[in-house]
Amino acid sequence: MDDRTGILPGFPAVAGKPVQVAFDGGRLTSDAGILLLAAIEQRLGIADRLANCIEDPRAPERVRHGLSEMIRYRALLIAAGYPDGTDCDALRSDPAFKMAVGRLPESGADLCSQPTISRLENLPGPVALKRMMAAMVELFCDSFEQVPRRIVLDIDDTEDRVHGEQQLALFNAYYDSRCFQPIHIYEATTGKPVAIILRPGKTPDGAEVTLVLRHVIGRIRARWPAVEILVRGDSHYGRPEAMAWCERKRIGYIFGLAGNTVLLHRVSDLAEDAAMGRISGEGDKVRRYGDFLYAAKSWKVERRIVARVEAGPQGADSRFIVTNLRGLPKALYEKVYCARGQAENPGLRRGRL
């Protein structure tokens, strides 16, 4: 900050006027930090990208709050810890939020109210939502200065608990709650978000997983036709439909695979070898790795299974992944288990990894 003028360098002007900081009273706000997020959002153009995906049915001459303004306002409210729509009423005249949206703090008109935000949230239909997801994938691609040689897409879901009768909210026995279960996709090597899809509170089936991958990867491939893509996910994403689609499109995948009696029998020699290694003092936890071909009843072809067997103080623990990669690098294999909350392996001891 310039001590003589109070002007904040590097901040975009608001309605043609520079942003200044002072401590001489007047209208106050406890959310001045939101201006930093607003500057980042303005640089990325997120609100404008999303607004361009929605058709505005309102008469232009009667519009007081543009779609971009409302999306920006709602997003900044959530980022600042105000998740409820009713917070729009309490903060619509807040000087920091008015400046963040591009209005003057004193003379600028107040921001939109809760009913207006509610109408906005119910405005996008299925087509607009697909366009908005595609816009976020485009934002992900734009974040790279150069086209990467390979990207690793981590796909997972999370609990989004609800406290009312929202549409699509279902009871989920795993989380013991009524919730949504949105799908999140991140690029693993950079941590950048790729897409987030709001969906009902249930585990996705094979058709839904395939549809999500087809839309997201299709948009990425439209920008980067030659990029290598690897998809990673937990066992409930390792659906036959999703694996078959990845194989047809020459996309690598690594999915968790739930154990069963057949798989456990196939690694019984590894389990015995690990147990003997622990008895002989090799370590408190001893691990062995191996791979083999296997076909579940719902699969039409055999696929490569990579097994990790551990002998520890609490007994044997066997984990499996299914993949179409022929030479799975050690570091990447370890990252699969680290991403799922497993400890790193000190060294591979067996198998063609």
VEXDREN-2710 file (C-alpha; in Angstrom, 1 decimal):
% VEXDREN-2710
k/r/px/py/pz
1/MET/0.0/0.0/0.0
2/ASP/1.2/3.5/-0.8
3/ASP/1.4/5.3/2.5
4/ARG/0.8/8.7/0.9
5/THR/-2.3/7.8/-1.1
6/GLY/-3.6/4.6/0.5
7/ILE/-3.9/3.1/-2.9
8/LEU/-3.5/-0.7/-3.1
9/PRO/-1.1/-1.4/-6.0
10/GLY/-2.1/-4.3/-8.4
11/PHE/-5.8/-4.2/-7.5
12/PRO/-8.2/-3.7/-10.4
13/ALA/-10.1/-0.4/-10.4
14/VAL/-13.8/-0.5/-9.3
15/ALA/-16.0/1.5/-11.6
16/GLY/-13.0/3.4/-12.9
17/LYS/-11.7/4.3/-9.4
18/PRO/-8.6/3.0/-7.6
19/VAL/-9.0/0.9/-4.4
20/GLN/-7.9/2.8/-1.3
21/VAL/-7.4/1.6/2.3
22/ALA/-8.0/3.9/5.3
23/PHE/-8.7/3.6/9.0
24/ASP/-10.7/6.8/9.6
25/GLY/-14.2/5.3/10.2
26/GLY/-17.2/5.5/7.9
27/ARG/-18.9/2.4/6.7
28/LEU/-16.9/-0.7/8.0
29/THR/-16.7/-4.3/6.9
30/SER/-15.1/-7.4/8.4
31/ASP/-14.7/-9.0/5.0
32/ALA/-12.1/-6.9/3.3
33/GLY/-10.1/-10.0/2.4
34/ILE/-12.8/-10.9/-0.1
35/LEU/-11.2/-8.3/-2.4
36/LEU/-8.3/-10.6/-2.8
37/LEU/-10.5/-13.4/-4.0
38/ALA/-12.4/-11.0/-6.2
39/ALA/-9.2/-9.9/-7.9
40/ILE/-8.3/-13.6/-8.6
41/GLU/-11.8/-14.4/-9.9
42/GLN/-11.7/-11.3/-12.1
43/ARG/-8.4/-12.4/-13.6
44/LEU/-9.7/-15.9/-14.3
45/GLY/-13.1/-14.7/-15.5
46/ILE/-15.0/-17.6/-13.8
47/ALA/-18.3/-15.8/-13.3
48/ASP/-18.3/-14.5/-16.9
49/ARG/-17.6/-18.0/-18.2
50/LEU/-20.5/-19.5/-16.2
51/ALA/-22.9/-16.7/-17.1
52/ASN/-22.3/-17.2/-20.8
53/CYS/-23.6/-20.8/-20.4
54/ILE/-27.0/-19.7/-19.1
55/GLU/-29.8/-18.2/-21.1
56/ASP/-31.3/-15.1/-19.3
57/PRO/-35.1/-15.1/-19.7
58/ARG/-35.5/-11.6/-18.2
59/ALA/-36.3/-8.5/-20.2
60/PRO/-33.0/-6.6/-20.7
61/GLU/-34.5/-3.2/-19.9
62/ARG/-35.6/-4.4/-16.5
63/VAL/-32.4/-6.2/-15.4
64/ARG/-30.8/-4.7/-12.3
65/HIS/-28.4/-7.5/-11.5
66/GLY/-26.6/-9.2/-14.3
67/LEU/-26.0/-13.0/-14.3
68/SER/-22.2/-12.5/-13.9
69/GLU/-22.7/-10.2/-10.9
70/MET/-25.0/-12.6/-9.2
71/ILE/-22.8/-15.6/-9.8
72/ARG/-19.8/-13.7/-8.5
73/TYR/-21.6/-12.5/-5.5
74/ARG/-22.9/-15.9/-4.6
75/ALA/-19.5/-17.6/-5.1
76/LEU/-17.7/-15.0/-3.0
77/LEU/-20.3/-15.3/-0.2
78/ILE/-19.7/-19.1/-0.1
79/ALA/-15.9/-18.6/-0.1
80/ALA/-16.1/-16.2/2.8
81/GLY/-18.1/-18.6/4.9
82/TYR/-21.7/-17.5/4.1
83/PRO/-23.2/-20.6/2.5
84/ASP/-27.0/-19.8/3.0
85/GLY/-29.0/-17.8/0.4
86/THR/-30.4/-15.7/3.2
87/ASP/-26.9/-14.3/3.8
88/CYS/-27.4/-12.3/0.6
89/ASP/-30.0/-10.1/2.4
90/ALA/-27.6/-9.4/5.3
91/LEU/-24.6/-8.5/3.1
92/ARG/-26.1/-6.9/0.1
93/SER/-25.1/-3.5/1.3
94/ASP/-21.7/-4.5/2.7
95/PRO/-19.0/-2.2/1.1
96/ALA/-16.5/-5.0/0.6
97/PHE/-18.9/-7.2/-1.3
98/LYS/-20.2/-4.3/-3.3
99/MET/-16.6/-3.5/-4.4
100/ALA/-15.9/-7.1/-5.1
101/VAL/-18.8/-7.3/-7.5
102/GLY/-17.8/-4.0/-9.1
103/ARG/-20.0/-1.4/-7.4
104/LEU/-19.0/1.6/-5.4
105/PRO/-19.2/1.0/-1.7
106/GLU/-21.2/4.1/-0.8
107/SER/-23.1/5.4/-3.9
108/GLY/-23.4/2.1/-5.7
109/ALA/-26.7/0.2/-5.7
110/ASP/-27.1/-2.7/-3.2
111/LEU/-26.5/-6.2/-4.4
112/CYS/-29.2/-8.7/-5.1
113/SER/-31.4/-10.2/-2.4
114/GLN/-32.1/-13.8/-1.4
115/PRO/-35.2/-14.3/-3.6
116/THR/-33.2/-13.2/-6.7
117/ILE/-30.3/-15.6/-5.8
118/SER/-32.8/-18.4/-5.4
119/ARG/-34.2/-17.7/-8.8
120/LEU/-30.7/-17.8/-10.2
121/GLU/-29.9/-21.1/-8.6
122/ASN/-33.0/-22.7/-10.1
123/LEU/-32.5/-21.1/-13.5
124/PRO/-29.9/-23.5/-15.2
125/GLY/-31.4/-26.6/-16.8
126/PRO/-29.6/-29.8/-17.8
127/VAL/-28.1/-28.2/-21.0
128/ALA/-26.8/-25.2/-19.1
129/LEU/-25.3/-27.4/-16.4
130/LYS/-23.4/-29.4/-19.0
131/ARG/-22.2/-26.2/-20.6
132/MET/-21.0/-24.9/-17.2
133/MET/-19.1/-28.1/-16.5
134/ALA/-17.5/-27.8/-19.9
135/ALA/-16.6/-24.2/-19.1
136/MET/-14.8/-25.3/-16.0
137/VAL/-12.9/-27.9/-17.9
138/GLU/-11.8/-25.2/-20.4
139/LEU/-10.6/-23.1/-17.4
140/PHE/-8.5/-26.1/-16.3
141/CYS/-7.0/-26.4/-19.7
142/ASP/-6.3/-22.6/-19.9
143/SER/-4.4/-22.9/-16.6
144/PHE/-1.5/-24.6/-18.4
145/GLU/1.1/-22.5/-20.3
146/GLN/2.1/-25.6/-22.3
147/VAL/0.2/-28.7/-23.2
148/PRO/1.3/-31.4/-20.8
149/ARG/2.5/-34.8/-22.0
150/ARG/0.4/-36.7/-19.5
151/ILE/-2.3/-35.9/-17.0
152/VAL/-3.6/-38.0/-14.1
153/LEU/-7.3/-37.6/-13.3
154/ASP/-8.4/-38.6/-9.8
155/ILE/-12.1/-39.2/-9.7
156/ASP/-13.9/-39.5/-6.3
157/ASP/-17.1/-38.5/-4.5
158/THR/-17.8/-36.9/-1.2
159/GLU/-20.7/-36.3/1.2
160/ASP/-22.6/-33.0/0.9
161/ARG/-25.0/-33.2/3.8
162/VAL/-28.3/-31.5/3.6
163/HIS/-30.6/-30.3/6.3
164/GLY/-33.9/-30.0/4.5
165/GLU/-36.0/-31.5/1.7
166/GLN/-33.8/-30.6/-1.2
167/GLN/-34.4/-32.4/-4.5
168/LEU/-32.0/-35.3/-5.2
169/ALA/-31.0/-35.5/-1.6
170/LEU/-31.1/-39.2/-0.6
171/PHE/-30.3/-41.2/2.6
172/ASN/-26.8/-42.7/2.2
173/ALA/-26.2/-45.6/4.6
174/TYR/-22.4/-45.3/4.3
175/TYR/-22.4/-41.7/5.6
176/ASP/-25.5/-42.2/7.7
177/SER/-27.0/-39.0/6.5
178/ARG/-29.3/-37.4/3.9
179/CYS/-26.9/-35.9/1.4
180/PHE/-25.8/-35.2/-2.1
181/GLN/-22.8/-37.2/-3.4
182/PRO/-21.1/-34.9/-5.9
183/ILE/-18.3/-36.3/-8.1
184/HIS/-15.0/-34.5/-7.9
185/ILE/-12.2/-34.8/-10.5
186/TYR/-8.8/-33.3/-9.9
187/GLU/-5.5/-33.5/-11.8
188/ALA/-3.3/-35.4/-9.5
189/THR/0.2/-34.2/-10.4
190/THR/-0.8/-30.5/-10.0
191/GLY/-3.8/-30.7/-7.7
192/LYS/-5.9/-28.5/-10.1
193/PRO/-9.6/-29.0/-10.1
194/VAL/-11.0/-30.3/-13.4
195/ALA/-14.8/-30.7/-12.8
196/ILE/-17.3/-31.1/-10.0
197/ILE/-20.7/-32.7/-10.7
198/LEU/-23.6/-32.3/-8.2
199/ARG/-25.6/-35.5/-8.1
200/PRO/-27.9/-37.6/-5.9
201/GLY/-26.7/-39.0/-2.6
202/LYS/-26.0/-42.5/-3.9
203/THR/-23.1/-44.4/-5.4
204/PRO/-22.8/-43.9/-9.2
205/ASP/-23.4/-46.9/-11.4
206/GLY/-21.3/-47.9/-14.4
207/ALA/-23.4/-45.9/-16.9
208/GLU/-23.1/-42.7/-14.9
209/VAL/-19.3/-43.1/-14.4
210/THR/-18.8/-43.7/-18.1
211/LEU/-21.0/-40.7/-19.0
212/VAL/-19.0/-38.4/-16.7
213/LEU/-15.6/-39.6/-18.1
214/ARG/-16.9/-39.3/-21.6
215/HIS/-17.9/-35.7/-21.2
216/VAL/-14.9/-34.6/-19.2
217/ILE/-12.2/-36.4/-21.2
218/GLY/-14.0/-35.6/-24.5
219/ARG/-13.7/-31.9/-23.6
220/ILE/-10.0/-32.3/-22.7
221/ARG/-9.2/-34.3/-25.8
222/ALA/-10.9/-31.6/-27.9
223/ARG/-8.2/-29.2/-26.6
224/TRP/-5.3/-31.6/-26.3
225/PRO/-5.7/-34.4/-28.8
226/ALA/-2.4/-36.1/-28.1
227/VAL/-2.2/-35.8/-24.3
228/GLU/-1.9/-39.1/-22.4
229/ILE/-4.6/-39.5/-19.8
230/LEU/-4.6/-41.8/-16.8
231/VAL/-7.8/-42.2/-14.7
232/ARG/-7.6/-43.2/-11.0
233/GLY/-10.5/-44.1/-8.7
234/ASP/-11.8/-46.2/-5.8
235/SER/-13.4/-49.6/-6.4
236/HIS/-16.9/-48.3/-7.0
237/TYR/-15.5/-46.5/-10.1
238/GLY/-14.0/-49.6/-11.5
239/ARG/-17.2/-50.5/-13.3
240/PRO/-17.1/-52.8/-16.4
241/GLU/-18.7/-50.1/-18.6
242/ALA/-16.1/-47.5/-17.5
243/MET/-13.1/-49.9/-18.0
244/ALA/-14.4/-51.0/-21.4
245/TRP/-14.8/-47.4/-22.5
246/CYS/-11.3/-46.4/-21.4
247/GLU/-9.9/-49.4/-23.3
248/ARG/-11.7/-48.4/-26.5
249/LYS/-10.5/-44.8/-26.2
250/ARG/-6.9/-45.9/-25.3
251/ILE/-7.1/-44.2/-21.9
252/GLY/-5.1/-45.7/-19.0
253/TYR/-7.0/-46.5/-15.7
254/ILE/-6.1/-47.7/-12.2
255/PHE/-9.2/-48.6/-10.1
256/GLY/-9.4/-50.1/-6.7
257/LEU/-10.9/-53.6/-6.7
258/ALA/-12.8/-55.1/-3.7
259/GLY/-11.3/-58.4/-2.5
260/ASN/-13.1/-61.8/-2.7
261/THR/-12.3/-65.4/-2.0
262/VAL/-10.9/-66.0/-5.6
263/LEU/-8.6/-63.0/-5.4
264/LEU/-7.4/-63.9/-1.8
265/HIS/-6.7/-67.4/-3.0
266/ARG/-4.6/-66.1/-5.9
267/VAL/-2.3/-64.2/-3.4
268/SER/-2.1/-66.9/-0.7
269/ASP/1.5/-67.6/-1.5
270/LEU/2.3/-63.9/-1.2
271/ALA/0.5/-63.7/2.1
272/GLU/2.5/-66.7/3.4
273/ASP/5.8/-65.2/2.2
274/ALA/5.0/-61.9/3.9
275/ALA/4.1/-63.7/7.1
276/MET/7.4/-65.6/7.1
277/GLY/9.3/-62.4/6.4
278/ARG/7.8/-60.8/9.4
279/ILE/8.6/-63.8/11.6
280/SER/12.2/-63.7/10.5
281/GLY/12.5/-60.1/11.6
282/GLU/12.3/-58.4/8.2
283/GLY/10.1/-55.6/9.7
284/ASP/7.1/-54.8/11.8
285/LYS/5.1/-54.6/8.6
286/VAL/6.2/-56.7/5.6
287/ARG/4.7/-56.3/2.2
288/ARG/4.7/-58.3/-1.0
289/TYR/3.5/-57.4/-4.5
290/GLY/2.3/-59.4/-7.4
291/ASP/0.2/-59.3/-10.5
292/PHE/-2.0/-61.7/-12.5
293/LEU/-4.9/-61.9/-14.9
294/TYR/-8.4/-62.2/-13.6
295/ALA/-12.0/-61.8/-14.9
296/ALA/-15.0/-61.2/-12.7
297/LYS/-18.3/-62.7/-13.7
298/SER/-19.5/-59.3/-15.0
299/TRP/-16.4/-58.8/-17.1
300/LYS/-16.2/-59.9/-20.7
301/VAL/-12.3/-60.1/-20.8
302/GLU/-9.5/-60.8/-18.4
303/ARG/-7.8/-57.7/-16.9
304/ARG/-4.5/-57.2/-15.0
305/ILE/-4.8/-57.2/-11.3
306/VAL/-2.0/-55.8/-9.1
307/ALA/-2.0/-57.1/-5.5
308/ARG/-0.4/-55.7/-2.3
309/VAL/-0.3/-58.1/0.6
310/GLU/0.8/-56.9/4.0
311/ALA/1.6/-58.9/7.2
312/GLY/1.5/-56.8/10.3
313/PRO/0.7/-56.9/14.0
314/GLN/-3.1/-57.2/13.3
315/GLY/-2.7/-59.9/10.7
316/ALA/-2.8/-60.1/6.9
317/ASP/-4.2/-57.3/4.8
318/SER/-4.6/-57.7/1.0
319/ARG/-5.5/-54.9/-1.4
320/PHE/-6.1/-55.1/-5.1
321/ILE/-6.2/-52.7/-8.1
322/VAL/-7.2/-53.4/-11.7
323/THR/-5.4/-51.6/-14.5
324/ASN/-4.8/-51.7/-18.2
325/LEU/-1.2/-50.5/-17.8
326/ARG/1.4/-53.0/-18.8
327/GLY/4.3/-51.6/-16.9
328/LEU/3.1/-49.9/-13.7
329/PRO/5.9/-47.7/-12.3
330/LYS/6.7/-48.2/-8.6
331/ALA/6.2/-44.5/-7.7
332/LEU/2.8/-44.4/-9.4
333/TYR/1.7/-47.6/-7.7
334/GLU/2.6/-46.2/-4.3
335/LYS/0.8/-43.0/-5.1
336/VAL/-2.4/-44.9/-5.7
337/TYR/-2.3/-46.3/-2.2
338/CYS/-1.1/-43.0/-0.6
339/ALA/-4.0/-41.2/-2.2
340/ARG/-6.4/-43.8/-0.5
341/GLY/-4.8/-43.3/2.9
342/GLN/-2.4/-46.2/2.8
343/ALA/1.3/-46.0/4.0
344/GLU/4.1/-45.8/1.5
345/ASN/5.9/-49.0/0.5
346/PRO/9.7/-49.0/1.3
347/GLY/10.4/-51.1/-1.8
348/LEU/8.8/-53.5/-4.2
349/ARG/9.8/-57.1/-3.5
350/ARG/8.0/-59.2/-6.1
351/GLY/6.2/-59.0/-9.4
352/ARG/6.7/-57.3/-12.7
353/LEU/6.0/-53.7/-11.6
END
